[in-house]
Every structure is written in C-alpha cells, then in structure tokens.
Amino acid sequence: MPPRLTVVGSVNLDLVAGVEHLPRAGETVSGVAFERVPGGKGANQAVAAARLGAEVVFHGAVGVDGFAAEALAGLREAGVEIHVERVGQTGVALILVDRSGENQIVVVPGANAAVESARAGGNVLCQLEIPLETVEAEASAAAFFCLNAAPARGLPPDLLERVDLLVVNRYELEALEHEPRGLVALTLGAEGAVLLEGGEEVARAAPPAVEAVDGTAAGDAFTACLVVSLLERRPREEALRRACAAGALAASRFGAQPSLPTAAEIDAILAR
C-alpha cells in the first residue's frame, strides 16, 4: 500500500525570469527567459510526494482570478486530490534565477493567508506560508506531523513539541526560539543534510553531483522525499540519502513543479 499524505499549505503561480546575474540594490538587469510555473511550497511538496508514489490530498486556497487554474494545474497533472477555498487573489511568487542556479524570490501570499485548517488527521505535512494557527491546528490533529519551517520564523514551544519531523536549513534553525524535541532534518545545501535527534546526529548524507540550473524547489523535493521515504519505513540513512538525491535532481532543472523527480529517477541517480 502506498503511503497516504495530506499536505496543508500554499499554492502560488510562479513568475520566473532567467537572468545572467542577480541584480544588486538599485540595479536593472535584462532577462533571457520568462515562464509562468505552478508553485508554492505546499503545492510543490504535494506534487513531489505524488510523483514519488504517495496518495496525496492537498488543502489550500486560491483566488477568484485568472491565475488560479494555472496555479492548480501541476497538482491536477500529478493526480493529487485537491480541496481549495477561493478567496481574493491567487498567491504569486516573483522569482529571478541566474545562470548558476542561484535565485531571489519575493512571495505575495494572496489567498494563502486565508488557508483554514482541515484538521485532516493521519500523516500531515505543513509549511509556514499559511497562517500559523492553521499549522497549529493541523499539528494537534495529526497522527504523524511534519513541518517544513520555511520561511524562517520563531515558533511557539507547544507547536514544536507536536512536530514529529522538522525540516529546516541553517537560517530556519537559528530563527527558532526553542529547542525542537523531535527528529530534525537540517539541510546544508551542497554539503547535503543531517538528521538530528535530541541534538545528536543520527544520520548524514551528501547529494549526488549535478549541474545546478535552478534551486527554486530543491528544498521542497527534499522535504517530500524524506517524508515519503520515512512513511515507506525505509531506514533513516536511506531516507536521507534519497531526499538529498531528490533535492539535487530538482536543482538540476528549471522551474518549481516541472523539476520535481519521480521515484524511478531517484533510483537511477543513486545507482550511478
């Protein structure tokens, strides 16, 4: 039986411009490409989990505008079961990507600020692009709760106590005002990632070598793959290694959801 996962989170339409270099303050640069791509951390992670073989339900919100259908297209194509409220304007991310794969992102939340809790229960994955009270409600109802604590912010200690798996980068970990008690996956960019439990390292993995193209959804691919792998009851070391491979594959491709790998692609790159 494939694992079942509910993702409660954000959905955006990404407006992506490719540039030779990222602009400095006050600098205007010319773009070499422009695309409109479905995105949002919640939707990205839902699509990634579905491509990895999980049965995925997504709860979120989009606007009553022309961007909504485009923003939801990737979820539909991946076979995700979609439950969305329609209010205001669809969330938008303005993304600049340079030729080395580095990016700058500005997110305008729009309808994501109105996402309400589904109190889904079961296995639940959330991020911090939706209201914190929604995240807290999901955590209290879930049997297994994973939080990708991005964007970086402080979190109340009672929420951290309910988190079974916390996924953070260095900056997101530093933003926490309280010590997480559960399993923590700390991503280290090109160095890979470590799993911590009680502050002690229990696993470490490095990503396979790839040519970086666009790092926009690499963290979302990592998070979804780690969750799905653990729900598949893979050993922690193997789960972390697969998650690093998923992030690397996503970084080697342009766009958010179009870059997310399948389980077969992860198997292939790890077999090299």
C-alpha positions, 0 to 999 in steps of 0.5 A, a space after each residue: 500500500 502506498 503511503 497516504 499524505 495530506 499536505 496543508 499549505 500554499 499554492 502560488 503561480 510562479 513568475 520566473 525570469 532567467 537572468 545572467 546575474 542577480 541584480 544588486 540594490 538599485 540595479 536593472 538587469 535584462 532577462 533571457 527567459 520568462 515562464 509562468 510555473 505552478 508553485 508554492 511550497 505546499 503545492 510543490 511538496 504535494 506534487 513531489 510526494 505524488 510523483 514519488 508514489 504517495 496518495 496525496 490530498 492537498 488543502 489550500 486556497 486560491 483566488 477568484 482570478 485568472 491565475 488560479 487554474 494555472 496555479 492548480 494545474 501541476 497538482 491536477 497533472 500529478 493526480 493529487 486530490 485537491 480541496 481549495 477555498 477561493 478567496 481574493 487573489 491567487 498567491 504569486 511568487 516573483 522569482 529571478 534565477 541566474 545562470 548558476 542556479 542561484 535565485 531571489 524570490 519575493 512571495 505575495 501570499 494572496 489567498 494563502 493567508 486565508 488557508 483554514 485548517 482541515 484538521 485532516 488527521 493521519 500523516 500531515 505535512 505543513 509549511 509556514 506560508 499559511 497562517 500559523 494557527 492553521 499549522 497549529 491546528 493541523 499539528 494537534 490533529 495529526 497522527 504523524 506531523 511534519 513541518 517544513 519551517 520555511 520561511 524562517 520564523 520563531 515558533 511557539 514551544 507547544 507547536 514544536 513539541 507536536 512536530 514529529 519531523 522538522 525540516 529546516 536549513 541553517 537560517 530556519 534553525 537559528 530563527 527558532 526560539 526553542 529547542 525542537 524535541 523531535 527528529 530534525 532534518 537540517 539541510 546544508 545545501 551542497 554539503 547535503 543534510 543531517 538528521 538530528 535527534 535530541 541534538 545528536 546526529 543520527 544520520 548524514 548524507 551528501 547529494 549526488 553531483 549535478 549541474 545546478 540550473 535552478 534551486 527554486 524547489 530543491 528544498 521542497 523535493 527534499 522535504 517530500 522525499 524524506 517524508 515519503 521515504 520515512 512513511 515507506 519505513 525505509 531506514 533513516 540513512 536511506 531516507 536521507 540519502 534519497 531526499 538529498 538525491 531528490 533535492 539535487 535532481 530538482 536543482 538540476 532543472 528549471 522551474 518549481 513543479 516541472 523539476 520535481 523527480 519521480 521515484 524511478 529517477 531517484 533510483 537511477 541517480 543513486 545507482 550511478 
